[in-house]
Amino acid sequence: MKIMAVCGSGLGSSFMVELNIKKVLKKINKEADVSHADLASATPDAADLFIMTKDLAASSGIPADKLIVLNNIIDINDLEAKLVTYFDNH
Amino acid sequence: MLSTWLTHETIRIVDSVDNWKQAVRLSAIPLLESEIISPSYIQAIYQMHEKIGPYYVLAPGIAMPHARPEEGVNKLGLSMLLVRNGVSFCSQDNDPVYLITMLAAPDNNSHLEMLTELAELFSKPTSMQAIFKADNVEQILSIVNQY
């Protein structure tokens, strides 16, 4: 599966989220192809799961079942909880 | 090492600022002075903030303003501004912001190692609290130098 971390510019915050996604996947023993991109590149077909902040989620046009919304980009515990929930439901 | 980028020249401390725009502008000064960025880079950050919100406020108290390489970056660089009294970036969950770390990336790849180290620093609450409370640049450097 493909996971895409998304931020406004596709450079800074999304890369930090990508690093954390990789750490969590390793910890929970899941494999995925993880990348980071800007909002304009985040079209619904570009990945199976998109991870972004609340600020961007509303304007992203990504369906809710393919979206994880973070309150805090560097809170890895929040990310882990949301990824575990996602994998439990898919 | 973050200390390659964060030095006496690129870290500054102020007590307060009028608003988020001033905070972004002040954080950019060391990068402007060394021509790592051009003034258009700051305008690009303002415009994107006004269009999509405070996309670069990462966590409680921490902002990392940045825009695209083509919007005015000449070289790789990083600067830090500590605002002791905090400033609002209109971020519902993460205001007030104390630390503004401006990122200048000249392409899509050359900043990844720097950002990996920065992510380590930002995710350590004890280090971040110590930076938020720092009295001088020396104290910030002593923490930054550990990453």
gemmi code that builds the backbone of each chain (N, CA, C; Angstrom):
import gemmi

chains = {
    "A": [
        ("MET", (0.826, -1.200, 0.000), (0.000, 0.000, 0.000), (0.863, 1.254, 0.000)),
        ("LYS", (0.270, 2.356, -0.424), (0.992, 3.628, -0.482), (0.422, 4.595, 0.553)),
        ("ILE", (1.342, 5.188, 1.326), (0.933, 6.215, 2.283), (1.621, 7.524, 1.892)),
        ("MET", (0.866, 8.612, 1.860), (1.439, 9.904, 1.490), (1.241, 10.920, 2.613)),
        ("ALA", (2.364, 11.474, 3.086), (2.301, 12.567, 4.064), (2.212, 13.871, 3.286)),
        ("VAL", (1.286, 14.727, 3.682), (1.013, 15.923, 2.874), (1.167, 17.185, 3.717)),
        ("CYS", (1.808, 18.216, 3.134), (1.807, 19.533, 3.784), (1.685, 20.609, 2.717)),
        ("GLY", (1.697, 21.851, 3.130), (1.455, 22.960, 2.212), (2.453, 23.014, 1.075)),
        ("SER", (3.717, 22.791, 1.378), (4.745, 22.942, 0.354), (5.339, 21.611, -0.090)),
        ("GLY", (5.087, 20.543, 0.653), (5.648, 19.247, 0.287), (7.125, 19.111, 0.573)),
        ("LEU", (7.628, 19.925, 1.473), (9.070, 19.959, 1.738), (9.429, 19.682, 3.188)),
        ("GLY", (8.784, 20.407, 4.080), (9.235, 20.438, 5.462), (8.420, 19.553, 6.380)),
        ("SER", (7.223, 20.020, 6.698), (6.415, 19.291, 7.674), (6.042, 17.900, 7.171)),
        ("SER", (5.764, 17.774, 5.880), (5.361, 16.463, 5.365), (6.510, 15.463, 5.460)),
        ("PHE", (7.741, 15.955, 5.331), (8.879, 15.049, 5.463), (9.020, 14.585, 6.909)),
        ("MET", (8.765, 15.501, 7.860), (8.815, 15.084, 9.262), (7.744, 14.029, 9.555)),
        ("VAL", (6.567, 14.207, 8.959), (5.508, 13.211, 9.152), (5.933, 11.876, 8.515)),
        ("GLU", (6.552, 11.933, 7.350), (7.018, 10.704, 6.692), (7.981, 9.928, 7.600)),
        ("LEU", (8.906, 10.655, 8.237), (9.861, 9.996, 9.139), (9.125, 9.271, 10.263)),
        ("ASN", (8.129, 9.970, 10.839), (7.381, 9.375, 11.943), (6.539, 8.186, 11.481)),
        ("ILE", (5.958, 8.276, 10.282), (5.163, 7.150, 9.756), (6.059, 5.916, 9.652)),
        ("LYS", (7.282, 6.116, 9.132), (8.200, 4.979, 8.964), (8.554, 4.360, 10.320)),
        ("LYS", (8.754, 5.240, 11.315), (9.069, 4.718, 12.657), (7.913, 3.884, 13.202)),
        ("VAL", (6.687, 4.406, 13.033), (5.515, 3.700, 13.570), (5.307, 2.376, 12.836)),
        ("LEU", (5.453, 2.378, 11.503), (5.240, 1.144, 10.732), (6.197, 0.048, 11.192)),
        ("LYS", (7.441, 0.454, 11.457), (8.436, -0.496, 11.932), (7.999, -1.078, 13.281)),
        ("LYS", (7.546, -0.171, 14.143), (7.135, -0.579, 15.490), (5.932, -1.525, 15.459)),
        ("ILE", (4.941, -1.229, 14.609), (3.736, -2.063, 14.586), (3.828, -3.161, 13.518)),
        ("ASN", (5.034, -3.286, 12.919), (5.273, -4.378, 11.988), (4.386, -4.374, 10.755)),
        ("LYS", (4.268, -3.218, 10.137), (3.495, -3.112, 8.896), (4.420, -2.567, 7.812)),
        ("GLU", (4.120, -2.938, 6.571), (4.937, -2.429, 5.473), (4.113, -1.545, 4.565)),
        ("ALA", (4.719, -0.457, 4.115), (4.052, 0.420, 3.158), (5.103, 1.259, 2.448)),
        ("ASP", (4.699, 1.756, 1.291), (5.547, 2.663, 0.522), (5.169, 4.079, 0.971)),
        ("VAL", (6.073, 4.748, 1.701), (5.735, 6.053, 2.284), (6.432, 7.175, 1.512)),
        ("SER", (5.680, 8.224, 1.202), (6.269, 9.373, 0.515), (5.714, 10.664, 1.105)),
        ("HIS", (6.259, 11.805, 0.672), (5.691, 13.080, 1.104), (5.492, 13.987, -0.093)),
        ("ALA", (4.484, 14.849, 0.000), (4.134, 15.679, -1.158), (3.402, 16.932, -0.716)),
        ("ASP", (3.221, 17.856, -1.644), (2.430, 19.047, -1.337), (0.950, 18.771, -1.621)),
        ("LEU", (0.124, 19.704, -1.162), (-1.318, 19.510, -1.240), (-1.784, 19.308, -2.688)),
        ("ALA", (-1.183, 20.048, -3.627), (-1.611, 19.960, -5.028), (-1.353, 18.572, -5.614)),
        ("SER", (-0.317, 17.871, -5.120), (-0.009, 16.534, -5.650), (-0.867, 15.449, -5.006)),
        ("ALA", (-1.561, 15.807, -3.948), (-2.321, 14.809, -3.193), (-3.712, 14.616, -3.797)),
        ("THR", (-3.742, 13.955, -4.959), (-5.035, 13.622, -5.558), (-5.473, 12.267, -5.000)),
        ("PRO", (-6.772, 12.032, -4.903), (-7.248, 10.809, -4.244), (-6.626, 9.514, -4.769)),
        ("ASP", (-6.230, 9.468, -6.053), (-5.651, 8.237, -6.607), (-4.157, 8.075, -6.329)),
        ("ALA", (-3.510, 9.124, -5.803), (-2.056, 9.101, -5.650), (-1.564, 8.161, -4.549)),
        ("ALA", (-2.438, 7.804, -3.613), (-2.038, 6.896, -2.530), (-3.275, 6.222, -1.949)),
        ("ASP", (-3.022, 5.212, -1.093), (-4.143, 4.527, -0.438), (-4.558, 5.248, 0.836)),
        ("LEU", (-3.569, 5.935, 1.430), (-3.845, 6.625, 2.692), (-3.067, 7.937, 2.713)),
        ("PHE", (-3.739, 9.003, 3.111), (-3.116, 10.329, 3.179), (-3.092, 10.792, 4.629)),
        ("ILE", (-1.982, 11.397, 5.019), (-1.863, 11.877, 6.401), (-1.513, 13.350, 6.359)),
        ("MET", (-2.333, 14.181, 7.001), (-2.103, 15.633, 6.962), (-2.715, 16.288, 8.196)),
        ("THR", (-2.456, 17.586, 8.331), (-3.011, 18.295, 9.490), (-4.433, 18.753, 9.203)),
        ("LYS", (-5.094, 19.120, 10.309), (-6.460, 19.602, 10.245), (-6.580, 20.795, 9.294)),
        ("ASP", (-5.566, 21.681, 9.342), (-5.595, 22.893, 8.504), (-5.790, 22.567, 7.019)),
        ("LEU", (-5.183, 21.459, 6.588), (-5.211, 21.127, 5.168), (-6.342, 20.182, 4.800)),
        ("ALA", (-6.757, 19.366, 5.775), (-7.690, 18.268, 5.480), (-8.967, 18.771, 4.810)),
        ("ALA", (-9.484, 19.885, 5.284), (-10.769, 20.376, 4.789), (-10.718, 20.705, 3.297)),
        ("SER", (-9.594, 21.277, 2.841), (-9.524, 21.686, 1.441), (-8.881, 20.636, 0.542)),
        ("SER", (-8.569, 19.451, 1.084), (-7.796, 18.480, 0.314), (-8.622, 17.705, -0.707)),
        ("GLY", (-9.910, 17.524, -0.436), (-10.729, 16.721, -1.340), (-10.462, 15.227, -1.241)),
        ("ILE", (-9.758, 14.803, -0.200), (-9.489, 13.370, 0.003), (-10.657, 12.771, 0.796)),
        ("PRO", (-11.224, 11.636, 0.325), (-12.335, 11.031, 1.072), (-11.909, 10.615, 2.488)),
        ("ALA", (-12.843, 10.727, 3.422), (-12.522, 10.508, 4.839), (-11.934, 9.127, 5.116)),
        ("ASP", (-12.335, 8.098, 4.328), (-11.829, 6.752, 4.625), (-10.390, 6.552, 4.145)),
        ("LYS", (-9.828, 7.545, 3.448), (-8.423, 7.465, 3.016), (-7.578, 8.507, 3.725)),
        ("LEU", (-8.078, 9.045, 4.822), (-7.443, 10.212, 5.420), (-7.220, 10.036, 6.917)),
        ("ILE", (-6.010, 10.352, 7.365), (-5.734, 10.471, 8.791), (-5.389, 11.935, 9.047)),
        ("VAL", (-6.083, 12.538, 10.006), (-5.867, 13.949, 10.309), (-5.106, 14.072, 11.624)),
        ("LEU", (-3.999, 14.806, 11.583), (-3.173, 14.989, 12.782), (-3.403, 16.374, 13.381)),
        ("ASN", (-3.405, 16.445, 14.697), (-3.492, 17.753, 15.363), (-2.109, 18.365, 15.481)),
        ("ASN", (-1.133, 17.480, 15.588), (0.216, 17.912, 15.923), (1.169, 17.038, 15.120)),
        ("ILE", (1.920, 17.662, 14.256), (2.737, 16.933, 13.290), (3.802, 16.041, 13.932)),
        ("ILE", (4.317, 16.449, 15.076), (5.414, 15.656, 15.641), (4.992, 14.759, 16.795)),
        ("ASP", (3.677, 14.677, 17.052), (3.199, 13.798, 18.133), (3.098, 12.375, 17.587)),
        ("ILE", (4.160, 11.617, 17.811), (4.232, 10.275, 17.216), (3.237, 9.314, 17.883)),
        ("ASN", (2.885, 9.566, 19.136), (1.918, 8.691, 19.820), (0.528, 8.812, 19.210)),
        ("ASP", (0.152, 10.047, 18.888), (-1.129, 10.300, 18.237), (-1.152, 9.613, 16.872)),
        ("LEU", (-0.052, 9.741, 16.130), (0.050, 9.124, 14.812), (-0.060, 7.601, 14.925)),
        ("GLU", (0.633, 7.039, 15.900), (0.594, 5.575, 16.069), (-0.828, 5.100, 16.361)),
        ("ALA", (-1.506, 5.804, 17.273), (-2.878, 5.411, 17.637), (-3.770, 5.440, 16.391)),
        ("LYS", (-3.624, 6.491, 15.579), (-4.485, 6.633, 14.400), (-4.132, 5.616, 13.317)),
        ("LEU", (-2.849, 5.284, 13.171), (-2.462, 4.270, 12.186), (-2.940, 2.879, 12.608)),
        ("VAL", (-2.837, 2.594, 13.902), (-3.293, 1.295, 14.398), (-4.792, 1.159, 14.132)),
        ("THR", (-5.550, 2.217, 14.415), (-6.997, 2.199, 14.164), (-7.272, 1.975, 12.676)),
        ("TYR", (-6.497, 2.654, 11.837), (-6.686, 2.508, 10.389), (-6.457, 1.050, 9.961)),
        ("PHE", (-5.344, 0.461, 10.413), (-5.051, -0.918, 10.004), (-6.070, -1.900, 10.571)),
        ("ASP", (-6.605, -1.614, 11.746), (-7.635, -2.484, 12.325), (-8.901, -2.486, 11.462)),
        ("ASN", (-9.156, -1.350, 10.809), (-10.400, -1.209, 10.052), (-10.253, -1.508, 8.564)),
        ("HIS", (-9.046, -1.827, 8.106), (-8.849, -2.058, 6.673), (-8.177, -3.411, 6.412)),
    ],
    "B": [
        ("MET", (24.996, 17.347, 11.610), (24.906, 18.098, 12.884), (24.131, 19.401, 12.692)),
        ("LEU", (23.180, 19.645, 13.577), (22.420, 20.900, 13.492), (23.307, 22.119, 13.712)),
        ("SER", (24.411, 21.913, 14.442), (25.290, 23.056, 14.736), (25.987, 23.588, 13.482)),
        ("THR", (25.942, 22.821, 12.390), (26.456, 23.338, 11.119), (25.619, 24.541, 10.675)),
        ("TRP", (24.330, 24.482, 10.999), (23.384, 25.491, 10.499), (22.973, 26.480, 11.576)),
        ("LEU", (22.862, 25.981, 12.800), (22.395, 26.846, 13.882), (23.600, 27.300, 14.693)),
        ("THR", (23.886, 28.604, 14.616), (25.095, 29.166, 15.201), (24.751, 30.483, 15.898)),
        ("HIS", (25.766, 31.140, 16.451), (25.570, 32.475, 17.029), (24.964, 33.442, 16.018)),
        ("GLU", (25.287, 33.226, 14.751), (24.807, 34.152, 13.710), (23.363, 33.878, 13.312)),
        ("THR", (22.921, 32.639, 13.453), (21.578, 32.316, 12.936), (20.515, 32.138, 14.023)),
        ("ILE", (20.910, 32.222, 15.297), (19.920, 32.101, 16.378), (19.739, 33.466, 17.044)),
        ("ARG", (18.504, 33.888, 17.225), (18.235, 35.164, 17.896), (17.124, 35.003, 18.926)),
        ("ILE", (17.158, 35.899, 19.916), (16.143, 35.865, 20.979), (15.537, 37.264, 21.110)),
        ("VAL", (14.216, 37.338, 21.165), (13.543, 38.607, 21.473), (12.515, 38.341, 22.576)),
        ("ASP", (12.121, 39.387, 23.293), (11.114, 39.203, 24.336), (9.722, 39.036, 23.729)),
        ("SER", (9.392, 39.918, 22.798), (8.059, 39.830, 22.211), (8.065, 40.393, 20.790)),
        ("VAL", (7.018, 40.064, 20.050), (6.812, 40.609, 18.702), (5.357, 41.047, 18.610)),
        ("ASP", (5.039, 41.871, 17.605), (3.670, 42.373, 17.458), (2.711, 41.306, 16.929)),
        ("ASN", (3.207, 40.485, 16.017), (2.320, 39.505, 15.380), (3.154, 38.441, 14.657)),
        ("TRP", (2.476, 37.450, 14.081), (3.179, 36.326, 13.435), (4.009, 36.785, 12.246)),
        ("LYS", (3.523, 37.802, 11.535), (4.276, 38.274, 10.364), (5.631, 38.834, 10.787)),
        ("GLN", (5.612, 39.579, 11.898), (6.882, 40.131, 12.383), (7.810, 39.002, 12.832)),
        ("ALA", (7.226, 37.995, 13.458), (8.045, 36.855, 13.912), (8.710, 36.166, 12.716)),
        ("VAL", (7.959, 35.946, 11.648), (8.516, 35.305, 10.446), (9.619, 36.186, 9.854)),
        ("ARG", (9.346, 37.497, 9.804), (10.326, 38.418, 9.210), (11.621, 38.443, 10.020)),
        ("LEU", (11.486, 38.510, 11.347), (12.687, 38.527, 12.201), (13.465, 37.215, 12.096)),
        ("SER", (12.726, 36.115, 12.014), (13.421, 34.820, 11.932), (14.199, 34.727, 10.616)),
        ("ALA", (13.777, 35.483, 9.607), (14.423, 35.415, 8.286), (15.688, 36.255, 8.191)),
        ("ILE", (15.859, 37.209, 9.110), (16.967, 38.181, 8.958), (18.344, 37.528, 8.767)),
        ("PRO", (18.729, 36.554, 9.604), (20.066, 35.963, 9.392), (20.214, 35.328, 8.006)),
        ("LEU", (19.140, 34.757, 7.480), (19.205, 34.109, 6.166), (19.236, 35.145, 5.040)),
        ("LEU", (18.552, 36.263, 5.268), (18.581, 37.349, 4.279), (19.970, 37.975, 4.230)),
        ("GLU", (20.525, 38.216, 5.422), (21.841, 38.867, 5.497), (22.917, 38.052, 4.805)),
        ("SER", (22.818, 36.737, 4.895), (23.841, 35.911, 4.255), (23.409, 35.471, 2.851)),
        ("GLU", (22.324, 36.073, 2.360), (21.816, 35.819, 1.001), (21.477, 34.362, 0.743)),
        ("ILE", (21.114, 33.656, 1.819), (20.630, 32.284, 1.651), (19.228, 32.323, 1.036)),
        ("ILE", (18.461, 33.337, 1.433), (17.139, 33.533, 0.819), (17.054, 34.963, 0.278)),
        ("SER", (16.092, 35.188, -0.608), (15.810, 36.550, -1.061), (14.475, 36.991, -0.430)),
        ("PRO", (14.191, 38.294, -0.397), (12.982, 38.772, 0.281), (11.693, 38.121, -0.223)),
        ("SER", (11.674, 37.678, -1.470), (10.457, 37.063, -2.009), (10.056, 35.802, -1.236)),
        ("TYR", (11.039, 35.169, -0.596), (10.758, 33.936, 0.171), (9.800, 34.236, 1.320)),
        ("ILE", (10.007, 35.366, 1.988), (9.143, 35.745, 3.108), (7.720, 36.014, 2.591)),
        ("GLN", (7.639, 36.721, 1.466), (6.316, 37.000, 0.884), (5.598, 35.695, 0.523)),
        ("ALA", (6.348, 34.716, 0.031), (5.739, 33.434, -0.340), (5.151, 32.732, 0.887)),
        ("ILE", (5.855, 32.838, 2.021), (5.352, 32.227, 3.263), (4.075, 32.946, 3.711)),
        ("TYR", (4.107, 34.277, 3.681), (2.910, 35.045, 4.049), (1.711, 34.637, 3.189)),
        ("GLN", (1.966, 34.572, 1.868), (0.855, 34.295, 0.943), (0.262, 32.906, 1.170)),
        ("MET", (1.153, 31.937, 1.390), (0.641, 30.579, 1.596), (-0.105, 30.494, 2.925)),
        ("HIS", (0.406, 31.174, 3.946), (-0.278, 31.198, 5.246), (-1.690, 31.770, 5.086)),
        ("GLU", (-1.780, 32.870, 4.315), (-3.089, 33.497, 4.147), (-4.023, 32.631, 3.315)),
        ("LYS", (-3.450, 31.833, 2.428), (-4.265, 30.978, 1.563), (-4.722, 29.705, 2.286)),
        ("ILE", (-3.810, 29.026, 2.961), (-4.181, 27.713, 3.522), (-4.062, 27.631, 5.034)),
        ("GLY", (-3.715, 28.718, 5.698), (-3.606, 28.680, 7.163), (-2.181, 28.430, 7.616)),
        ("PRO", (-1.989, 28.327, 8.945), (-0.621, 28.207, 9.490), (-0.068, 26.796, 9.311)),
        ("TYR", (0.214, 26.454, 8.031), (0.604, 25.089, 7.657), (1.928, 24.658, 8.267)),
        ("TYR", (2.725, 25.624, 8.716), (4.076, 25.311, 9.186), (4.187, 25.343, 10.711)),
        ("VAL", (3.051, 25.467, 11.399), (3.089, 25.369, 12.866), (2.975, 23.882, 13.192)),
        ("LEU", (4.071, 23.320, 13.690), (4.210, 21.866, 13.738), (3.605, 21.235, 14.977)),
        ("ALA", (3.720, 21.918, 16.084), (3.370, 21.327, 17.369), (3.227, 22.476, 18.361)),
        ("PRO", (2.728, 22.200, 19.581), (2.588, 23.308, 20.523), (3.896, 24.089, 20.683)),
        ("GLY", (3.832, 25.389, 20.396), (4.992, 26.254, 20.608), (6.015, 26.283, 19.492)),
        ("ILE", (5.855, 25.437, 18.450), (6.908, 25.303, 17.429), (6.384, 25.600, 16.023)),
        ("ALA", (7.052, 26.557, 15.360), (6.722, 26.837, 13.959), (7.973, 26.658, 13.106)),
        ("MET", (7.782, 26.177, 11.883), (8.911, 26.024, 10.961), (8.520, 26.636, 9.607)),
        ("PRO", (8.514, 27.986, 9.529), (8.121, 28.604, 8.264), (9.054, 28.223, 7.115)),
        ("HIS", (8.454, 27.905, 5.984), (9.231, 27.556, 4.788), (8.320, 27.657, 3.581)),
        ("ALA", (8.915, 27.835, 2.414), (8.165, 27.801, 1.153), (8.961, 26.951, 0.178)),
        ("ARG", (8.598, 27.014, -1.091), (9.241, 26.168, -2.092), (10.627, 26.723, -2.476)),
        ("PRO", (11.551, 25.847, -2.914), (12.886, 26.310, -3.329), (12.824, 27.442, -4.357)),
        ("GLU", (11.914, 27.324, -5.317), (11.861, 28.305, -6.419), (11.284, 29.639, -5.972)),
        ("GLU", (10.846, 29.729, -4.724), (10.280, 30.985, -4.245), (11.316, 31.885, -3.558)),
        ("GLY", (12.590, 31.609, -3.788), (13.607, 32.535, -3.307), (14.697, 31.934, -2.439)),
        ("VAL", (15.022, 30.654, -2.632), (16.108, 30.048, -1.862), (17.351, 29.924, -2.737)),
        ("ASN", (18.483, 30.430, -2.220), (19.750, 30.325, -2.951), (20.596, 29.160, -2.469)),
        ("LYS", (20.544, 28.924, -1.150), (21.378, 27.873, -0.545), (20.618, 27.230, 0.604)),
        ("LEU", (21.108, 26.086, 1.057), (20.525, 25.427, 2.214), (20.790, 26.255, 3.478)),
        ("GLY", (19.783, 26.423, 4.303), (19.991, 27.189, 5.527), (18.878, 27.010, 6.546)),
        ("LEU", (19.179, 27.453, 7.771), (18.259, 27.299, 8.890), (18.508, 28.462, 9.841)),
        ("SER", (17.444, 28.998, 10.432), (17.633, 30.029, 11.457), (16.613, 29.791, 12.559)),
        ("MET", (16.875, 30.392, 13.725), (15.961, 30.207, 14.856), (15.700, 31.535, 15.527)),
        ("LEU", (14.431, 31.777, 15.834), (14.068, 32.943, 16.630), (13.247, 32.461, 17.826)),
        ("LEU", (13.729, 32.790, 19.020), (12.946, 32.492, 20.227), (12.211, 33.767, 20.638)),
        ("VAL", (10.883, 33.664, 20.744), (10.072, 34.789, 21.218), (9.636, 34.421, 22.639)),
        ("ARG", (10.303, 35.035, 23.630), (10.106, 34.612, 25.024), (8.650, 34.667, 25.487)),
        ("ASN", (7.937, 35.715, 25.070), (6.542, 35.841, 25.528), (5.541, 35.123, 24.622)),
        ("GLY", (6.019, 34.505, 23.572), (5.128, 33.778, 22.669), (4.386, 34.709, 21.728)),
        ("VAL", (3.855, 34.125, 20.649), (3.117, 34.906, 19.654), (2.064, 33.986, 19.026)),
        ("SER", (0.917, 34.575, 18.681), (-0.137, 33.775, 18.060), (0.097, 33.641, 16.558)),
        ("PHE", (0.006, 32.397, 16.060), (0.064, 32.151, 14.618), (-1.318, 31.752, 14.100)),
        ("CYS", (-2.362, 32.035, 14.897), (-3.730, 31.646, 14.526), (-3.819, 30.132, 14.366)),
        ("SER", (-3.084, 29.409, 15.190), (-3.140, 27.955, 15.151), (-3.921, 27.497, 16.370)),
        ("GLN", (-5.104, 26.975, 16.096), (-6.029, 26.589, 17.155), (-5.373, 25.695, 18.223)),
        ("ASP", (-4.599, 24.728, 17.769), (-4.081, 23.743, 18.716), (-2.690, 24.058, 19.246)),
        ("ASN", (-1.935, 24.884, 18.547), (-0.514, 24.986, 18.872), (-0.019, 26.355, 19.334)),
        ("ASP", (-0.925, 27.340, 19.413), (-0.530, 28.646, 19.954), (-0.388, 28.567, 21.469)),
        ("PRO", (0.375, 29.449, 22.123), (1.288, 30.394, 21.501), (2.551, 29.708, 20.992)),
        ("VAL", (3.130, 30.315, 19.962), (4.382, 29.796, 19.397), (5.549, 30.544, 20.041)),
        ("TYR", (6.554, 29.808, 20.479), (7.760, 30.398, 21.078), (8.971, 30.296, 20.149)),
        ("LEU", (9.055, 29.190, 19.410), (10.250, 28.970, 18.596), (9.901, 28.964, 17.115)),
        ("ILE", (10.539, 29.866, 16.376), (10.302, 29.972, 14.939), (11.603, 29.568, 14.250)),
        ("THR", (11.583, 28.421, 13.574), (12.773, 27.908, 12.895), (12.548, 28.012, 11.405)),
        ("MET", (13.207, 28.954, 10.765), (12.981, 29.088, 9.321), (13.851, 28.122, 8.541)),
        ("LEU", (13.210, 27.406, 7.628), (13.891, 26.417, 6.789), (14.028, 26.965, 5.369)),
        ("ALA", (15.229, 26.921, 4.833), (15.454, 27.298, 3.437), (16.042, 26.091, 2.724)),
        ("ALA", (15.272, 25.499, 1.822), (15.717, 24.305, 1.095), (15.852, 24.655, -0.385)),
        ("PRO", (17.049, 24.486, -0.965), (17.266, 24.880, -2.361), (16.736, 23.861, -3.377)),
        ("ASP", (16.388, 22.667, -2.925), (15.817, 21.645, -3.819), (15.031, 20.671, -2.943)),
        ("ASN", (14.609, 19.549, -3.523), (13.759, 18.635, -2.759), (14.526, 17.667, -1.861)),
        ("ASN", (15.845, 17.632, -1.967), (16.586, 16.581, -1.268), (17.652, 17.035, -0.282)),
        ("SER", (18.309, 18.167, -0.561), (19.510, 18.485, 0.207), (19.232, 18.787, 1.675)),
        ("HIS", (17.975, 19.037, 2.035), (17.664, 19.386, 3.423), (17.218, 18.188, 4.248)),
        ("LEU", (17.177, 17.001, 3.660), (16.536, 15.888, 4.365), (17.304, 15.453, 5.617)),
        ("GLU", (18.631, 15.479, 5.557), (19.410, 15.092, 6.734), (19.228, 16.122, 7.863)),
        ("MET", (19.278, 17.403, 7.472), (19.084, 18.488, 8.436), (17.708, 18.372, 9.096)),
        ("LEU", (16.718, 18.046, 8.285), (15.352, 17.958, 8.796), (15.161, 16.732, 9.693)),
        ("THR", (15.888, 15.667, 9.383), (15.820, 14.474, 10.231), (16.319, 14.806, 11.635)),
        ("GLU", (17.431, 15.576, 11.689), (17.986, 15.963, 13.000), (17.048, 16.939, 13.718)),
        ("LEU", (16.463, 17.840, 12.949), (15.530, 18.804, 13.532), (14.290, 18.090, 14.099)),
        ("ALA", (13.831, 17.074, 13.396), (12.668, 16.311, 13.870), (12.984, 15.623, 15.190)),
        ("GLU", (14.220, 15.124, 15.324), (14.645, 14.500, 16.583), (14.567, 15.519, 17.727)),
        ("LEU", (15.102, 16.716, 17.455), (15.094, 17.777, 18.471), (13.653, 18.151, 18.836)),
        ("PHE", (12.822, 18.418, 17.829), (11.452, 18.869, 18.079), (10.642, 17.830, 18.838)),
        ("SER", (10.991, 16.561, 18.690), (10.177, 15.534, 19.341), (10.654, 15.220, 20.756)),
        ("LYS", (11.661, 15.926, 21.261), (12.126, 15.729, 22.643), (11.579, 16.847, 23.530)),
        ("PRO", (10.508, 16.574, 24.297), (9.889, 17.637, 25.098), (10.854, 18.321, 26.067)),
        ("THR", (11.788, 17.573, 26.662), (12.689, 18.212, 27.626), (13.616, 19.219, 26.940)),
        ("SER", (14.117, 18.850, 25.759), (14.975, 19.771, 25.020), (14.190, 21.008, 24.594)),
        ("MET", (12.971, 20.795, 24.137), (12.187, 21.933, 23.656), (11.827, 22.877, 24.807)),
        ("GLN", (11.467, 22.316, 25.959), (11.151, 23.183, 27.095), (12.370, 24.011, 27.496)),
        ("ALA", (13.542, 23.379, 27.448), (14.771, 24.101, 27.801), (15.034, 25.226, 26.802)),
        ("ILE", (14.755, 24.993, 25.530), (14.938, 26.042, 24.521), (13.930, 27.170, 24.742)),
        ("PHE", (12.676, 26.808, 25.007), (11.642, 27.843, 25.225), (12.031, 28.771, 26.384)),
        ("LYS", (12.747, 28.229, 27.371), (13.072, 29.010, 28.562), (14.476, 29.608, 28.528)),
        ("ALA", (15.174, 29.458, 27.414), (16.575, 29.899, 27.355), (16.695, 31.414, 27.559)),
        ("ASP", (17.758, 31.816, 28.245), (18.021, 33.245, 28.461), (18.952, 33.820, 27.412)),
        ("ASN", (19.762, 32.958, 26.826), (20.716, 33.463, 25.840), (20.993, 32.400, 24.765)),
        ("VAL", (21.651, 32.852, 23.715), (21.903, 31.980, 22.566), (22.784, 30.790, 22.952)),
        ("GLU", (23.726, 31.027, 23.871), (24.601, 29.939, 24.349), (23.789, 28.743, 24.843)),
        ("GLN", (22.752, 29.043, 25.624), (21.930, 27.966, 26.192), (21.209, 27.185, 25.084)),
        ("ILE", (20.729, 27.897, 24.087), (20.063, 27.214, 22.966), (21.084, 26.352, 22.214)),
        ("LEU", (22.266, 26.916, 21.980), (23.299, 26.170, 21.252), (23.709, 24.902, 21.988)),
        ("SER", (23.765, 24.981, 23.316), (24.203, 23.801, 24.072), (23.211, 22.646, 23.893)),
        ("ILE", (21.948, 22.954, 23.662), (20.948, 21.902, 23.417), (21.008, 21.448, 21.953)),
        ("VAL", (21.031, 22.429, 21.055), (21.060, 22.139, 19.623), (22.269, 21.262, 19.268)),
        ("ASN", (23.398, 21.522, 19.924), (24.631, 20.793, 19.615), (24.555, 19.305, 19.941)),
        ("GLN", (23.515, 18.904, 20.672), (23.366, 17.477, 20.987), (22.746, 16.703, 19.825)),
        ("TYR", (22.271, 17.409, 18.790), (21.562, 16.725, 17.692), (22.351, 16.799, 16.385)),
    ],
}
model = gemmi.Model(1)
for chain_id, residues in chains.items():
    chain = gemmi.Chain(chain_id)
    for i, (resn, *xyz) in enumerate(residues, 1):
        res = gemmi.Residue()
        res.name, res.seqid = resn, gemmi.SeqId(i, " ")
        for name, pos in zip(("N", "CA", "C"), xyz):
            atom = gemmi.Atom()
            atom.name, atom.element = name, gemmi.Element(name[0])
            atom.pos, atom.b_iso = gemmi.Position(*pos), 0.0
            res.add_atom(atom)
        chain.add_residue(res)
    model.add_chain(chain)
structure = gemmi.Structure()
structure.add_model(model)
structure.setup_entities()
